[in-house]
Amino acid sequence: MTMGIRLAEAYERCRLLHRHHGRSYYLATRLLPAWKRRHVHALYGFTRYADEIVDRPGVAERAERLAEWGELLAAGLRGEPIDDPLLPAVIHTIRVFDLPADDFAVFLRSMAMDLTIIDYPTFDSLLDYMAGSAAAIGTMMLPLLGSVDDAAAREPARQLGIAFQLTNFIRDIGEDLDRDRLYLPLEDLARFGVTLSDLRAAAASGEINPQIQALIRYEVQRARHHYALAEPGIALLQPSSRACVRSAQRLYAGILDEIVRADHNVFATRARVPTLRKWSLAGRVLLAEAVSR
């Protein structure tokens, strides 16, 4: 097998992971220039595969596999031959865009936190986790997307990553509880008089009480705040990348709209933006960007 074929297969594996697990973001990447898409798929594949490692059973086995994968990445970046179905694409993308290795190390640190930490007492402690699991992904993506001012665009990129992850945390409370994890700050639960038992009961019954409804409403508002902090960064991106990021922003924010439509009950059904609405949103964004140029 030649290196070219192996690299192409690695990119294709990353693309398939992205298409299967990140449908809204995958749709948004269709608005990027073709040559950029595979690099976005590579970064998604890297983050998704690490997430799958930490979601497997057995803490010791997960820790060992995550450490091994991080060592393989480091070895590949040193130019050593490695045997992995995804990492050749990731390493190629890192080299093409000269991505900082620190972002990948910080990301893997947050993934390691998932092996032992099951909840977060404060929003600040959750932000420490998201510095690697979400904000670092935003800064990884920035060189791929390109901007007119990298320094000014960096913090909005971090905020958009945080906004996306907060949206996932709210939508997936029930799924995370099944893994014995909670990504809502415990101080927020206490503020609204909600216990972990209350959330587990809601996940089992599909019904929520007024206290849980108020809690979810608060978390939705917090996520929207981070979308607002990210907004100024979109105008700083290269024109060819703006439609992609604007679409991703609106599609993910649309999940929050669906949660609100469900009266903030995230347990009765999984909040999704309907397919036709996704395509309509993406089309409107593409048209608006074309008119503005």
C-alpha positions as CSV (number, residue, x, y, z in Angstrom):
1,M,0.0,0.0,0.0
2,T,1.5,3.4,-1.0
3,M,1.6,6.3,1.4
4,G,-0.9,8.2,-0.9
5,I,-3.5,5.5,-0.7
6,R,-3.0,5.1,3.1
7,L,-3.5,8.9,3.6
8,A,-6.6,9.0,1.3
9,E,-8.1,6.1,3.3
10,A,-7.4,7.8,6.6
11,Y,-9.1,11.0,5.3
12,E,-12.1,8.9,4.1
13,R,-12.4,7.2,7.5
14,C,-12.5,10.6,9.2
15,R,-15.1,11.8,6.7
16,L,-17.3,8.8,7.4
17,L,-17.0,9.4,11.1
18,H,-18.0,13.0,10.6
19,R,-21.0,12.2,8.4
20,H,-22.3,9.6,10.8
21,H,-21.9,11.4,14.1
22,G,-21.8,15.1,13.3
23,R,-24.6,15.5,10.8
24,S,-25.3,19.2,11.4
25,Y,-21.6,20.2,11.2
26,Y,-21.1,17.8,8.3
27,L,-23.8,19.6,6.4
28,A,-22.2,23.0,7.2
29,T,-18.8,21.8,5.9
30,R,-20.4,21.2,2.4
31,L,-20.3,25.0,2.2
32,L,-16.5,25.1,2.4
33,P,-14.1,25.0,-0.6
34,A,-13.6,21.3,-1.5
35,W,-9.9,21.3,-0.6
36,K,-10.6,22.4,3.0
37,R,-13.3,19.8,3.8
38,R,-11.0,16.8,4.3
39,H,-9.0,18.7,6.8
40,V,-12.1,19.6,8.8
41,H,-13.1,15.9,8.6
42,A,-9.7,14.9,10.0
43,L,-10.0,17.1,13.0
44,Y,-13.5,15.9,13.6
45,G,-12.3,12.3,13.3
46,F,-9.6,12.9,15.8
47,T,-11.9,14.4,18.4
48,R,-14.7,11.9,17.8
49,Y,-12.4,8.8,18.1
50,A,-11.0,10.1,21.3
51,D,-14.5,10.6,22.6
52,E,-15.3,7.0,21.6
53,I,-12.3,5.7,23.6
54,V,-13.5,7.4,26.8
55,D,-17.0,6.1,26.4
56,R,-15.9,2.5,26.3
57,P,-16.4,0.3,29.4
58,G,-13.5,-0.2,31.8
59,V,-11.6,2.9,33.2
60,A,-8.2,1.3,33.2
61,E,-8.5,0.0,29.6
62,R,-9.8,3.4,28.4
63,A,-7.0,5.2,30.2
64,E,-4.4,2.9,28.6
65,R,-5.9,3.2,25.1
66,L,-6.2,7.0,25.3
67,A,-2.6,7.3,26.4
68,E,-1.4,5.0,23.7
69,W,-3.3,7.0,21.1
70,G,-1.8,10.2,22.3
71,E,1.7,8.6,22.1
72,L,1.0,7.4,18.6
73,L,0.1,11.0,17.6
74,A,3.3,12.3,19.2
75,A,5.3,9.7,17.4
76,G,3.8,10.5,14.1
77,L,4.5,14.2,14.6
78,R,8.1,13.3,15.2
79,G,8.2,11.5,11.9
80,E,8.1,8.0,13.2
81,P,6.1,5.4,11.3
82,I,2.7,4.6,13.0
83,D,0.0,2.1,12.4
84,D,-3.4,3.8,12.9
85,P,-6.4,4.1,10.5
86,L,-7.1,7.8,11.3
87,L,-3.9,9.5,12.5
88,P,-2.2,9.8,9.1
89,A,-4.9,12.3,8.1
90,V,-4.7,14.1,11.4
91,I,-0.9,14.5,11.3
92,H,-1.0,15.6,7.6
93,T,-3.6,18.3,8.5
94,I,-1.5,19.4,11.5
95,R,1.5,19.8,9.2
96,V,-0.3,21.5,6.3
97,F,-1.6,24.2,8.6
98,D,1.2,24.2,11.2
99,L,-1.4,23.6,14.0
100,P,-0.1,24.0,17.6
101,A,0.5,20.7,19.2
102,D,-0.5,22.2,22.5
103,D,-4.2,22.3,21.4
104,F,-4.1,18.6,20.9
105,A,-2.4,17.9,24.2
106,V,-5.0,20.1,26.0
107,F,-7.8,18.3,24.2
108,L,-6.5,14.9,25.3
109,R,-6.1,16.1,28.9
110,S,-9.8,16.9,28.9
111,M,-10.6,13.5,27.5
112,A,-8.6,12.0,30.3
113,M,-10.7,14.0,32.8
114,D,-13.8,12.1,31.5
115,L,-12.3,8.9,32.8
116,T,-12.5,9.9,36.5
117,I,-14.6,13.0,36.8
118,I,-18.3,12.5,36.7
119,D,-19.6,16.0,37.6
120,Y,-18.5,19.6,38.0
121,P,-19.3,21.7,41.1
122,T,-19.2,25.1,39.4
123,F,-19.4,26.6,36.0
124,D,-15.7,27.6,36.3
125,S,-14.7,24.0,36.8
126,L,-16.8,23.0,33.8
127,L,-15.0,25.8,31.8
128,D,-11.7,24.2,32.8
129,Y,-12.8,21.0,31.2
130,M,-14.2,22.8,28.1
131,A,-10.9,24.7,27.6
132,G,-9.7,21.5,26.1
133,S,-12.8,19.7,25.0
134,A,-14.4,22.6,23.2
135,A,-12.4,25.9,23.2
136,A,-9.3,24.1,21.9
137,I,-11.2,22.7,19.0
138,G,-12.3,26.2,18.0
139,T,-8.6,27.3,17.9
140,M,-7.6,24.1,16.0
141,M,-10.2,25.0,13.4
142,L,-9.2,28.7,13.0
143,P,-6.1,28.1,10.8
144,L,-8.2,25.8,8.5
145,L,-10.9,28.4,8.1
146,G,-8.5,31.4,7.8
147,S,-9.1,34.9,9.1
148,V,-8.1,38.4,8.5
149,D,-6.9,38.8,12.1
150,D,-6.0,35.6,13.9
151,A,-5.5,37.3,17.2
152,A,-8.9,39.0,17.2
153,A,-10.6,35.8,15.9
154,R,-9.1,33.5,18.5
155,E,-11.4,34.2,21.4
156,P,-14.6,34.1,19.3
157,A,-13.5,30.8,18.0
158,R,-13.0,29.5,21.5
159,Q,-16.5,30.8,22.5
160,L,-18.1,29.1,19.5
161,G,-16.6,25.8,20.5
162,I,-18.0,26.4,24.1
163,A,-21.4,27.3,22.7
164,F,-21.6,24.1,20.6
165,Q,-20.6,21.9,23.5
166,L,-23.0,23.6,26.0
167,T,-25.7,22.9,23.4
168,N,-24.7,19.2,23.4
169,F,-24.6,19.0,27.1
170,I,-28.1,20.4,27.5
171,R,-29.6,18.1,24.7
172,D,-27.8,15.0,26.0
173,I,-28.4,15.1,29.7
174,G,-30.2,11.8,29.7
175,E,-27.5,10.1,27.6
176,D,-24.8,11.4,29.8
177,L,-26.6,10.2,33.0
178,D,-26.6,6.7,31.5
179,R,-22.8,7.0,31.5
180,D,-22.8,8.3,35.1
181,R,-21.8,11.8,34.0
182,L,-23.4,15.2,34.4
183,Y,-22.2,18.3,32.6
184,L,-24.5,20.8,34.3
185,P,-22.8,22.5,37.2
186,L,-24.0,21.3,40.5
187,E,-24.3,24.9,41.7
188,D,-26.9,25.4,39.0
189,L,-28.9,22.4,40.2
190,A,-28.8,23.7,43.7
191,R,-29.9,27.2,42.6
192,F,-33.1,25.8,41.1
193,G,-33.8,23.1,43.7
194,V,-33.0,20.2,41.4
195,T,-31.3,17.0,42.6
196,L,-29.5,14.4,40.6
197,S,-32.3,12.0,41.6
198,D,-34.8,14.4,40.0
199,L,-32.9,14.4,36.7
200,R,-32.6,10.6,36.7
201,A,-36.4,10.3,37.4
202,A,-37.1,12.7,34.5
203,A,-34.8,10.7,32.2
204,A,-36.7,7.6,33.1
205,S,-40.2,9.0,32.8
206,G,-39.7,11.6,30.0
207,E,-41.5,14.2,32.3
208,I,-40.0,17.2,34.0
209,N,-41.1,19.3,36.9
210,P,-41.1,23.2,37.0
211,Q,-37.7,23.2,38.8
212,I,-36.0,21.2,36.0
213,Q,-37.8,23.3,33.4
214,A,-36.3,26.5,35.0
215,L,-32.9,24.9,35.2
216,I,-32.9,24.0,31.5
217,R,-34.2,27.4,30.5
218,Y,-31.2,28.9,32.4
219,E,-28.7,26.6,30.7
220,V,-30.2,27.5,27.3
221,Q,-29.8,31.2,28.0
222,R,-26.2,30.6,29.1
223,A,-25.4,28.8,25.8
224,R,-27.0,31.6,23.8
225,H,-24.7,34.0,25.6
226,H,-21.7,32.2,24.3
227,Y,-23.1,32.2,20.8
228,A,-23.3,35.9,21.1
229,L,-19.7,36.2,22.3
230,A,-18.7,34.1,19.2
231,E,-20.7,36.2,16.7
232,P,-18.1,39.0,16.0
233,G,-15.5,36.3,15.0
234,I,-17.5,35.2,11.9
235,A,-17.0,38.5,10.1
236,L,-13.2,38.1,10.6
237,L,-13.1,34.7,8.8
238,Q,-12.0,34.4,5.2
239,P,-15.1,34.9,2.9
240,S,-14.9,31.3,1.7
241,S,-15.3,30.0,5.3
242,R,-18.0,32.3,6.6
243,A,-21.1,30.4,5.2
244,C,-19.8,27.2,6.7
245,V,-19.4,28.6,10.2
246,R,-22.5,30.7,10.0
247,S,-24.5,27.6,9.0
248,A,-22.9,25.6,11.8
249,Q,-23.7,28.3,14.3
250,R,-27.4,28.5,13.2
251,L,-27.9,24.8,13.0
252,Y,-26.5,24.2,16.5
253,A,-28.4,27.2,17.9
254,G,-31.4,25.6,16.2
255,I,-31.1,22.7,18.6
256,L,-31.7,25.2,21.4
257,D,-34.8,26.5,19.6
258,E,-36.1,22.9,19.4
259,I,-35.5,22.6,23.2
260,V,-37.5,25.7,23.8
261,R,-40.3,24.5,21.5
262,A,-40.5,21.3,23.7
263,D,-41.0,23.5,26.8
264,H,-37.4,22.7,27.8
265,N,-38.1,19.0,28.2
266,V,-34.9,17.4,26.9
267,F,-36.0,14.0,28.2
268,A,-39.2,13.2,26.2
269,T,-37.4,13.2,22.8
270,R,-33.9,14.1,21.5
271,A,-33.9,17.7,20.2
272,R,-33.1,17.8,16.5
273,V,-33.4,20.4,13.8
274,P,-35.6,18.8,11.1
275,T,-33.8,18.0,7.8
276,L,-35.8,20.4,5.7
277,R,-35.1,23.2,8.1
278,K,-31.4,22.4,8.1
279,W,-31.2,22.7,4.3
280,S,-33.3,25.8,4.4
281,L,-31.0,27.4,7.0
282,A,-27.9,26.5,5.1
283,G,-29.4,27.8,1.8
284,R,-30.4,31.1,3.3
285,V,-26.9,31.6,4.8
286,L,-25.2,30.7,1.5
287,L,-27.4,33.2,-0.3
288,A,-26.8,35.9,2.3
289,E,-23.0,35.5,2.1
290,A,-23.1,35.5,-1.7
291,V,-25.1,38.8,-1.7
292,S,-22.8,40.4,0.9
293,R,-19.6,39.9,-1.1
